[in-house]
């Protein structure tokens, strides 16, 4: 999965899109809300993608809900996009930002 995310991020860079990833939940000591909040406050975001790893898991529905609300709170100007796989990351961003 990490390789696929890396490939998706490279696809954004290849198209001139300045993007950063904020992978959470990998480390059991990870304070997910704090990490996400800090990332969202670190700069102005045009679009935030919430990936399927969080979105598609029944066990993570509360985390998904929390992530969406953190985006609304800390990056209210940002479009929120959802991709179905790391390979279509650009398509999700392009759809929300109406890129040609």
N, CA, C and O atoms as a Tinker XYZ file with bonds, in Angstrom:
   400  protein
     1  N      0.822000   -1.198000    0.000000    73     2
     2  CA     0.000000    0.000000    0.000000    64     1     3
     3  C      0.863000    1.257000    0.000000    63     2     4     5
     4  O      0.539000    2.230000   -0.682000    81     3
     5  N      1.958000    1.247000    0.759000    73     3     6
     6  CA     2.836000    2.416000    0.828000    64     5     7
     7  C      3.389000    2.755000   -0.558000    63     6     8     9
     8  O      3.486000    3.930000   -0.912000    81     7
     9  N      3.748000    1.751000   -1.335000    73     7    10
    10  CA     4.269000    1.974000   -2.690000    64     9    11
    11  C      3.195000    2.595000   -3.572000    63    10    12    13
    12  O      3.489000    3.492000   -4.362000    81    11
    13  N      1.954000    2.132000   -3.449000    73    11    14
    14  CA     0.855000    2.680000   -4.250000    64    13    15
    15  C      0.608000    4.145000   -3.885000    63    14    16    17
    16  O      0.357000    4.967000   -4.766000    81    15
    17  N      0.677000    4.472000   -2.603000    73    15    18
    18  CA     0.497000    5.861000   -2.175000    64    17    19
    19  C      1.624000    6.723000   -2.715000    63    18    20    21
    20  O      1.392000    7.839000   -3.180000    81    19
    21  N      2.836000    6.210000   -2.653000    73    19    22
    22  CA     3.990000    6.923000   -3.204000    64    21    23
    23  C      3.804000    7.190000   -4.699000    63    22    24    25
    24  O      4.121000    8.277000   -5.182000    81    23
    25  N      3.299000    6.214000   -5.417000    73    23    26
    26  CA     3.050000    6.366000   -6.854000    64    25    27
    27  C      1.968000    7.414000   -7.105000    63    26    28    29
    28  O      2.101000    8.244000   -8.005000    81    27
    29  N      0.895000    7.376000   -6.306000    73    27    30
    30  CA    -0.173000    8.372000   -6.436000    64    29    31
    31  C      0.319000    9.780000   -6.164000    63    30    32    33
    32  O     -0.054000   10.720000   -6.867000    81    31
    33  N      1.154000    9.928000   -5.148000    73    31    34
    34  CA     1.718000   11.238000   -4.824000    64    33    35
    35  C      2.643000   11.717000   -5.940000    63    34    36    37
    36  O      2.651000   12.903000   -6.272000    81    35
    37  N      3.417000   10.808000   -6.517000    73    35    38
    38  CA     4.291000   11.164000   -7.645000    64    37    39
    39  C      3.463000   11.627000   -8.833000    63    38    40    41
    40  O      3.869000   12.535000   -9.559000    81    39
    41  N      2.307000   11.010000   -9.035000    73    39    42
    42  CA     1.416000   11.431000  -10.117000    64    41    43
    43  C      0.932000   12.857000   -9.937000    63    42    44    45
    44  O      0.792000   13.592000  -10.914000    81    43
    45  N      0.677000   13.255000   -8.712000    73    43    46
    46  CA     0.301000   14.648000   -8.449000    64    45    47
    47  C      1.470000   15.577000   -8.756000    63    46    48    49
    48  O      1.297000   16.598000   -9.420000    81    47
    49  N      2.652000   15.225000   -8.275000    73    47    50
    50  CA     3.837000   16.053000   -8.511000    64    49    51
    51  C      4.133000   16.172000   -9.997000    63    50    52    53
    52  O      4.498000   17.248000  -10.470000    81    51
    53  N      3.980000   15.080000  -10.739000    73    51    54
    54  CA     4.219000   15.101000  -12.181000    64    53    55
    55  C      3.289000   16.079000  -12.897000    63    54    56    57
    56  O      3.618000   16.585000  -13.970000    81    55
    57  N      2.142000   16.337000  -12.305000    73    55    58
    58  CA     1.163000   17.252000  -12.907000    64    57    59
    59  C      1.252000   18.656000  -12.306000    63    58    60    61
    60  O      0.392000   19.502000  -12.552000    81    59
    61  N      2.305000   18.893000  -11.515000    73    59    62
    62  CA     2.541000   20.212000  -10.954000    64    61    63
    63  C      1.722000   20.535000   -9.722000    63    62    64    65
    64  O      1.585000   21.704000   -9.362000    81    63
    65  N      1.181000   19.532000   -9.078000    73    63    66
    66  CA     0.375000   19.758000   -7.877000    64    65    67
    67  C      1.246000   19.537000   -6.640000    63    66    68    69
    68  O      1.800000   18.457000   -6.437000    81    67
    69  N      1.353000   20.568000   -5.831000    73    67    70
    70  CA     2.121000   20.509000   -4.584000    64    69    71
    71  C      1.259000   19.810000   -3.548000    63    70    72    73
    72  O      0.241000   20.353000   -3.119000    81    71
    73  N      1.655000   18.618000   -3.143000    73    71    74
    74  CA     0.840000   17.832000   -2.228000    64    73    75
    75  C      1.704000   17.210000   -1.144000    63    74    76    77
    76  O      2.906000   17.011000   -1.324000    81    75
    77  N      1.083000   16.909000   -0.032000    73    75    78
    78  CA     1.732000   16.218000    1.071000    64    77    79
    79  C      0.788000   15.125000    1.541000    63    78    80    81
    80  O     -0.432000   15.263000    1.445000    81    79
    81  N      1.355000   14.044000    2.047000    73    79    82
    82  CA     0.509000   12.998000    2.620000    64    81    83
    83  C      0.606000   13.051000    4.141000    63    82    84    85
    84  O      1.617000   13.476000    4.702000    81    83
    85  N     -0.444000   12.621000    4.778000    73    83    86
    86  CA    -0.495000   12.558000    6.230000    64    85    87
    87  C     -1.041000   11.181000    6.584000    63    86    88    89
    88  O     -2.232000   11.019000    6.848000    81    87
    89  N     -0.162000   10.208000    6.584000    73    87    90
    90  CA    -0.576000    8.847000    6.903000    64    89    91
    91  C     -0.727000    8.723000    8.416000    63    90    92    93
    92  O      0.155000    9.123000    9.175000    81    91
    93  N     -1.844000    8.170000    8.836000    73    91    94
    94  CA    -2.115000    8.048000   10.272000    64    93    95
    95  C     -2.525000    6.626000   10.615000    63    94    96    97
    96  O     -2.935000    5.846000    9.756000    81    95
    97  N     -2.402000    6.318000   11.894000    73    95    98
    98  CA    -2.846000    5.035000   12.390000    64    97    99
    99  C     -1.861000    3.906000   12.187000    63    98   100   101
   100  O     -2.171000    2.754000   12.492000    81    99
   101  N     -0.685000    4.209000   11.680000    73    99   102
   102  CA     0.322000    3.184000   11.432000    64   101   103
   103  C      1.008000    2.793000   12.729000    63   102   104   105
   104  O      1.306000    1.621000   12.958000    81   103
   105  N      1.255000    3.777000   13.570000    73   103   106
   106  CA     1.924000    3.583000   14.857000    64   105   107
   107  C      0.850000    3.592000   15.949000    63   106   108   109
   108  O      0.020000    4.501000   15.995000    81   107
   109  N      0.864000    2.602000   16.813000    73   107   110
   110  CA    -0.147000    2.534000   17.876000    64   109   111
   111  C     -0.095000    3.739000   18.808000    63   110   112   113
   112  O     -1.103000    4.076000   19.430000    81   111
   113  N      1.044000    4.385000   18.915000    73   111   114
   114  CA     1.181000    5.559000   19.771000    64   113   115
   115  C      0.758000    6.840000   19.050000    63   114   116   117
   116  O      0.814000    7.927000   19.626000    81   115
   117  N      0.347000    6.714000   17.832000    73   115   118
   118  CA    -0.034000    7.835000   16.991000    64   117   119
   119  C     -1.271000    8.537000   17.555000    63   118   120   121
   120  O     -2.320000    7.915000   17.722000    81   119
   121  N     -1.146000    9.825000   17.845000    73   119   122
   122  CA    -2.293000   10.639000   18.250000    64   121   123
   123  C     -2.899000   11.196000   16.963000    63   122   124   125
   124  O     -2.540000   12.285000   16.516000    81   123
   125  N     -3.808000   10.444000   16.385000    73   123   126
   126  CA    -4.337000   10.743000   15.053000    64   125   127
   127  C     -4.961000   12.136000   14.974000    63   126   128   129
   128  O     -4.597000   12.892000   14.073000    81   127
   129  N     -5.875000   12.517000   15.862000    73   127   130
   130  CA    -6.454000   13.857000   15.751000    64   129   131
   131  C     -5.407000   14.972000   15.802000    63   130   132   133
   132  O     -5.513000   15.956000   15.069000    81   131
   133  N     -4.414000   14.826000   16.650000    73   131   134
   134  CA    -3.370000   15.845000   16.745000    64   133   135
   135  C     -2.550000   15.903000   15.468000    63   134   136   137
   136  O     -2.290000   16.991000   14.953000    81   135
   137  N     -2.141000   14.760000   14.949000    73   135   138
   138  CA    -1.349000   14.745000   13.706000    64   137   139
   139  C     -2.115000   15.377000   12.553000    63   138   140   141
   140  O     -1.559000   16.171000   11.794000    81   139
   141  N     -3.380000   15.027000   12.422000    73   139   142
   142  CA    -4.189000   15.574000   11.334000    64   141   143
   143  C     -4.395000   17.069000   11.534000    63   142   144   145
   144  O     -4.264000   17.840000   10.583000    81   143
   145  N     -4.711000   17.488000   12.742000    73   143   146
   146  CA    -4.912000   18.916000   13.015000    64   145   147
   147  C     -3.663000   19.719000   12.691000    63   146   148   149
   148  O     -3.748000   20.776000   12.065000    81   147
   149  N     -2.504000   19.227000   13.113000    73   147   150
   150  CA    -1.246000   19.934000   12.827000    64   149   151
   151  C     -0.997000   20.018000   11.329000    63   150   152   153
   152  O     -0.590000   21.067000   10.831000    81   151
   153  N     -1.232000   18.944000   10.610000    73   151   154
   154  CA    -1.036000   18.960000    9.157000    64   153   155
   155  C     -1.990000   19.949000    8.487000    63   154   156   157
   156  O     -1.590000   20.673000    7.576000    81   155
   157  N     -3.227000   19.984000    8.927000    73   155   158
   158  CA    -4.209000   20.892000    8.325000    64   157   159
   159  C     -3.889000   22.355000    8.618000    63   158   160   161
   160  O     -4.160000   23.228000    7.793000    81   159
   161  N     -3.315000   22.625000    9.785000    73   159   162
   162  CA    -2.977000   24.011000   10.147000    64   161   163
   163  C     -1.626000   24.451000    9.590000    63   162   164   165
   164  O     -1.276000   25.627000    9.690000    81   163
   165  N     -0.867000   23.538000    9.009000    73   163   166
   166  CA     0.495000   23.863000    8.578000    64   165   167
   167  C      0.548000   24.798000    7.371000    63   166   168   169
   168  O      1.568000   25.447000    7.140000    81   167
   169  N     -0.521000   24.873000    6.611000    73   167   170
   170  CA    -0.582000   25.749000    5.436000    64   169   171
   171  C     -2.015000   25.825000    4.943000    63   170   172   173
   172  O     -2.902000   25.157000    5.475000    81   171
   173  N     -2.232000   26.633000    3.935000    73   171   174
   174  CA    -3.564000   26.727000    3.332000    64   173   175
   175  C     -3.697000   25.599000    2.315000    63   174   176   177
   176  O     -2.824000   25.420000    1.467000    81   175
   177  N     -4.781000   24.845000    2.397000    73   175   178
   178  CA    -5.017000   23.716000    1.503000    64   177   179
   179  C     -6.158000   24.026000    0.546000    63   178   180   181
   180  O     -7.190000   24.563000    0.947000    81   179
   181  N     -5.965000   23.684000   -0.718000    73   179   182
   182  CA    -7.039000   23.819000   -1.698000    64   181   183
   183  C     -7.938000   22.592000   -1.686000    63   182   184   185
   184  O     -9.141000   22.690000   -1.928000    81   183
   185  N     -7.346000   21.437000   -1.404000    73   183   186
   186  CA    -8.085000   20.181000   -1.431000    64   185   187
   187  C     -7.466000   19.201000   -0.442000    63   186   188   189
   188  O     -6.244000   19.105000   -0.326000    81   187
   189  N     -8.313000   18.486000    0.258000    73   187   190
   190  CA    -7.867000   17.440000    1.180000    64   189   191
   191  C     -8.531000   16.141000    0.730000    63   190   192   193
   192  O     -9.752000   16.075000    0.585000    81   191
   193  N     -7.721000   15.117000    0.512000    73   191   194
   194  CA    -8.242000   13.818000    0.103000    64   193   195
   195  C     -8.258000   12.897000    1.322000    63   194   196   197
   196  O     -7.248000   12.733000    2.006000    81   195
   197  N     -9.401000   12.311000    1.575000    73   195   198
   198  CA    -9.521000   11.308000    2.628000    64   197   199
   199  C     -9.555000    9.958000    1.914000    63   198   200   201
   200  O    -10.491000    9.650000    1.177000    81   199
   201  N     -8.531000    9.177000    2.148000    73   199   202
   202  CA    -8.370000    7.924000    1.424000    64   201   203
   203  C     -9.259000    6.798000    1.912000    63   202   204   205
   204  O     -9.823000    6.842000    3.005000    81   203
   205  N     -9.363000    5.795000    1.070000    73   203   206
   206  CA   -10.207000    4.645000    1.346000    64   205   207
   207  C     -9.773000    3.817000    2.533000    63   206   208   209
   208  O    -10.586000    3.100000    3.116000    81   207
   209  N     -8.500000    3.901000    2.906000    73   207   210
   210  CA    -8.041000    3.151000    4.065000    64   209   211
   211  C     -8.790000    3.548000    5.329000    63   210   212   213
   212  O     -9.015000    2.719000    6.210000    81   211
   213  N     -9.171000    4.808000    5.416000    73   211   214
   214  CA    -9.961000    5.302000    6.545000    64   213   215
   215  C    -11.447000    5.186000    6.223000    63   214   216   217
   216  O    -12.241000    4.794000    7.078000    81   215
   217  N    -11.810000    5.513000    5.039000    73   215   218
   218  CA   -13.204000    5.633000    4.649000    64   217   219
   219  C    -13.929000    4.301000    4.470000    63   218   220   221
   220  O    -15.129000    4.218000    4.731000    81   219
   221  N    -13.236000    3.277000    4.036000    73   219   222
   222  CA   -13.896000    2.034000    3.650000    64   221   223
   223  C    -13.942000    0.969000    4.734000    63   222   224   225
   224  O    -14.373000   -0.155000    4.476000    81   223
   225  N    -13.513000    1.297000    5.916000    73   223   226
   226  CA   -13.475000    0.315000    6.995000    64   225   227
   227  C    -14.577000    0.596000    8.005000    63   226   228   229
   228  O    -14.647000    1.684000    8.576000    81   227
   229  N    -15.427000   -0.382000    8.216000    73   227   230
   230  CA   -16.508000   -0.242000    9.200000    64   229   231
   231  C    -15.948000    0.076000   10.589000    63   230   232   233
   232  O    -16.551000    0.839000   11.344000    81   231
   233  N    -14.802000   -0.505000   10.921000    73   231   234
   234  CA   -14.202000   -0.273000   12.232000    64   233   235
   235  C    -13.673000    1.152000   12.397000    63   234   236   237
   236  O    -13.452000    1.606000   13.519000    81   235
   237  N    -13.471000    1.854000   11.287000    73   235   238
   238  CA   -12.889000    3.197000   11.348000    64   237   239
   239  C    -13.904000    4.309000   11.067000    63   238   240   241
   240  O    -13.513000    5.442000   10.788000    81   239
   241  N    -15.188000    3.998000   11.137000    73   239   242
   242  CA   -16.200000    5.005000   10.812000    64   241   243
   243  C    -16.094000    6.226000   11.736000    63   242   244   245
   244  O    -16.300000    7.352000   11.283000    81   243
   245  N    -15.780000    6.026000   13.006000    73   243   246
   246  CA   -15.625000    7.164000   13.917000    64   245   247
   247  C    -14.404000    7.996000   13.553000    63   246   248   249
   248  O    -14.442000    9.223000   13.647000    81   247
   249  N    -13.328000    7.350000   13.142000    73   247   250
   250  CA   -12.139000    8.077000   12.695000    64   249   251
   251  C    -12.452000    8.867000   11.433000    63   250   252   253
   252  O    -12.055000   10.027000   11.321000    81   251
   253  N    -13.152000    8.267000   10.488000    73   251   254
   254  CA   -13.535000    8.955000    9.257000    64   253   255
   255  C    -14.359000   10.201000    9.590000    63   254   256   257
   256  O    -14.108000   11.282000    9.058000    81   255
   257  N    -15.321000   10.040000   10.455000    73   255   258
   258  CA   -16.151000   11.162000   10.882000    64   257   259
   259  C    -15.300000   12.269000   11.495000    63   258   260   261
   260  O    -15.493000   13.450000   11.205000    81   259
   261  N    -14.361000   11.874000   12.342000    73   259   262
   262  CA   -13.467000   12.832000   12.989000    64   261   263
   263  C    -12.601000   13.561000   11.966000    63   262   264   265
   264  O    -12.423000   14.776000   12.059000    81   263
   265  N    -12.064000   12.834000   10.999000    73   263   266
   266  CA   -11.215000   13.451000    9.966000    64   265   267
   267  C    -12.000000   14.492000    9.181000    63   266   268   269
   268  O    -11.502000   15.597000    8.966000    81   267
   269  N    -13.194000   14.173000    8.755000    73   267   270
   270  CA   -14.007000   15.125000    7.992000    64   269   271
   271  C    -14.272000   16.379000    8.824000    63   270   272   273
   272  O    -14.197000   17.494000    8.308000    81   271
   273  N    -14.578000   16.203000   10.088000    73   271   274
   274  CA   -14.837000   17.366000   10.938000    64   273   275
   275  C    -13.572000   18.164000   11.218000    63   274   276   277
   276  O    -13.643000   19.385000   11.350000    81   275
   277  N    -12.424000   17.516000   11.312000    73   275   278
   278  CA   -11.161000   18.247000   11.469000    64   277   279
   279  C    -10.855000   19.075000   10.228000    63   278   280   281
   280  O    -10.367000   20.200000   10.340000    81   279
   281  N    -11.132000   18.539000    9.060000    73   279   282
   282  CA   -10.935000   19.312000    7.824000    64   281   283
   283  C    -11.858000   20.522000    7.836000    63   282   284   285
   284  O    -11.426000   21.632000    7.521000    81   283
   285  N    -13.097000   20.326000    8.187000    73   283   286
   286  CA   -14.044000   21.451000    8.238000    64   285   287
   287  C    -13.578000   22.524000    9.217000    63   286   288   289
   288  O    -13.748000   23.716000    8.961000    81   287
   289  N    -12.991000   22.104000   10.335000    73   287   290
   290  CA   -12.567000   23.043000   11.374000    64   289   291
   291  C    -11.268000   23.762000   11.019000    63   290   292   293
   292  O    -11.166000   24.976000   11.191000    81   291
   293  N    -10.273000   23.020000   10.525000    73   291   294
   294  CA    -8.936000   23.583000   10.337000    64   293   295
   295  C     -8.614000   24.002000    8.909000    63   294   296   297
   296  O     -7.637000   24.715000    8.682000    81   295
   297  N     -9.412000   23.576000    7.955000    73   295   298
   298  CA    -9.194000   23.957000    6.548000    64   297   299
   299  C    -10.550000   24.151000    5.875000    63   298   300   301
   300  O    -10.864000   23.474000    4.897000    81   299
   301  N    -11.351000   25.078000    6.402000    73   299   302
   302  CA   -12.722000   25.217000    5.902000    64   301   303
   303  C    -12.820000   25.617000    4.429000    63   302   304   305
   304  O    -13.850000   25.396000    3.793000    81   303
   305  N    -11.762000   26.199000    3.893000    73   303   306
   306  CA   -11.773000   26.605000    2.487000    64   305   307
   307  C    -11.457000   25.440000    1.546000    63   306   308   309
   308  O    -11.661000   25.548000    0.337000    81   307
   309  N    -10.970000   24.348000    2.085000    73   307   310
   310  CA   -10.510000   23.229000    1.255000    64   309   311
   311  C    -11.673000   22.391000    0.732000    63   310   312   313
   312  O    -12.641000   22.118000    1.442000    81   311
   313  N    -11.545000   22.002000   -0.508000    73   311   314
   314  CA   -12.445000   20.992000   -1.068000    64   313   315
   315  C    -12.082000   19.668000   -0.410000    63   314   316   317
   316  O    -10.915000   19.440000   -0.091000    81   315
   317  N    -13.050000   18.802000   -0.203000    73   315   318
   318  CA   -12.795000   17.475000    0.337000    64   317   319
   319  C    -13.054000   16.470000   -0.768000    63   318   320   321
   320  O    -14.138000   16.427000   -1.351000    81   319
   321  N    -12.038000   15.658000   -1.047000    73   319   322
   322  CA   -12.136000   14.662000   -2.119000    64   321   323
   323  C    -11.968000   13.266000   -1.544000    63   322   324   325
   324  O    -11.372000   13.074000   -0.484000    81   323
   325  N    -12.507000   12.300000   -2.270000    73   323   326
   326  CA   -12.386000   10.896000   -1.887000    64   325   327
   327  C    -11.906000   10.114000   -3.101000    63   326   328   329
   328  O    -12.491000   10.191000   -4.181000    81   327
   329  N    -10.837000    9.365000   -2.902000    73   327   330
   330  CA   -10.356000    8.513000   -3.982000    64   329   331
   331  C    -10.682000    7.066000   -3.641000    63   330   332   333
   332  O    -10.876000    6.723000   -2.475000    81   331
   333  N    -10.742000    6.223000   -4.662000    73   331   334
   334  CA   -11.037000    4.818000   -4.398000    64   333   335
   335  C     -9.770000    3.983000   -4.286000    63   334   336   337
   336  O     -9.801000    2.861000   -3.781000    81   335
   337  N     -8.643000    4.540000   -4.765000    73   335   338
   338  CA    -7.349000    3.865000   -4.640000    64   337   339
   339  C     -6.257000    4.912000   -4.798000    63   338   340   341
   340  O     -6.515000    5.991000   -5.331000    81   339
   341  N     -5.049000    4.616000   -4.347000    73   339   342
   342  CA    -3.958000    5.579000   -4.512000    64   341   343
   343  C     -3.688000    5.900000   -5.986000    63   342   344   345
   344  O     -3.207000    6.986000   -6.311000    81   343
   345  N     -3.996000    4.964000   -6.860000    73   343   346
   346  CA    -3.734000    5.179000   -8.281000    64   345   347
   347  C     -4.617000    6.271000   -8.884000    63   346   348   349
   348  O     -4.236000    6.878000   -9.884000    81   347
   349  N     -5.792000    6.534000   -8.296000    73   347   350
   350  CA    -6.638000    7.592000   -8.862000    64   349   351
   351  C     -6.705000    8.829000   -7.958000    63   350   352   353
   352  O     -7.718000    9.526000   -7.894000    81   351
   353  N     -5.616000    9.067000   -7.283000    73   351   354
   354  CA    -5.493000   10.250000   -6.434000    64   353   355
   355  C     -5.640000   11.532000   -7.244000    63   354   356   357
   356  O     -6.380000   12.435000   -6.855000    81   355
   357  N     -4.937000   11.611000   -8.369000    73   355   358
   358  CA    -5.038000   12.818000   -9.192000    64   357   359
   359  C     -6.468000   13.047000   -9.660000    63   358   360   361
   360  O     -6.951000   14.179000   -9.634000    81   359
   361  N     -7.137000   12.013000  -10.077000    73   359   362
   362  CA    -8.500000   12.152000  -10.575000    64   361   363
   363  C     -9.436000   12.714000   -9.501000    63   362   364   365
   364  O    -10.311000   13.527000   -9.797000    81   363
   365  N     -9.247000   12.277000   -8.256000    73   363   366
   366  CA   -10.066000   12.790000   -7.163000    64   365   367
   367  C     -9.816000   14.279000   -6.943000    63   366   368   369
   368  O    -10.759000   15.054000   -6.782000    81   367
   369  N     -8.556000   14.673000   -6.936000    73   367   370
   370  CA    -8.202000   16.090000   -6.763000    64   369   371
   371  C     -8.710000   16.905000   -7.949000    63   370   372   373
   372  O     -9.304000   17.967000   -7.769000    81   371
   373  N     -8.476000   16.409000   -9.148000    73   371   374
   374  CA    -8.891000   17.129000  -10.359000    64   373   375
   375  C    -10.404000   17.327000  -10.393000    63   374   376   377
   376  O    -10.882000   18.379000  -10.816000    81   375
   377  N    -11.143000   16.342000   -9.958000    73   375   378
   378  CA   -12.606000   16.421000   -9.945000    64   377   379
   379  C    -13.066000   17.549000   -9.035000    63   378   380   381
   380  O    -13.932000   18.336000   -9.416000    81   379
   381  N    -12.494000   17.638000   -7.833000    73   379   382
   382  CA   -12.930000   18.665000   -6.878000    64   381   383
   383  C    -12.408000   20.056000   -7.229000    63   382   384   385
   384  O    -13.081000   21.053000   -6.966000    81   383
   385  N    -11.213000   20.133000   -7.820000    73   383   386
   386  CA   -10.654000   21.438000   -8.173000    64   385   387
   387  C    -10.953000   21.836000   -9.605000    63   386   388   389
   388  O    -10.506000   22.878000  -10.084000    81   387
   389  N    -11.710000   20.994000  -10.276000    73   387   390
   390  CA   -12.118000   21.235000  -11.665000    64   389   391
   391  C    -10.934000   21.536000  -12.562000    63   390   392   393
   392  O    -10.923000   22.517000  -13.307000    81   391
   393  N     -9.928000   20.659000  -12.471000    73   391   394
   394  CA    -8.737000   20.775000  -13.307000    64   393   395
   395  C     -8.993000   20.116000  -14.650000    63   394   396   397
   396  O     -9.639000   19.071000  -14.726000    81   395
   397  N     -8.495000   20.719000  -15.686000    73   395   398
   398  CA    -8.711000   20.195000  -17.040000    64   397   399
   399  C     -7.895000   19.058000  -17.333000    63   398   400
   400  O     -7.970000   18.512000  -18.434000    81   399
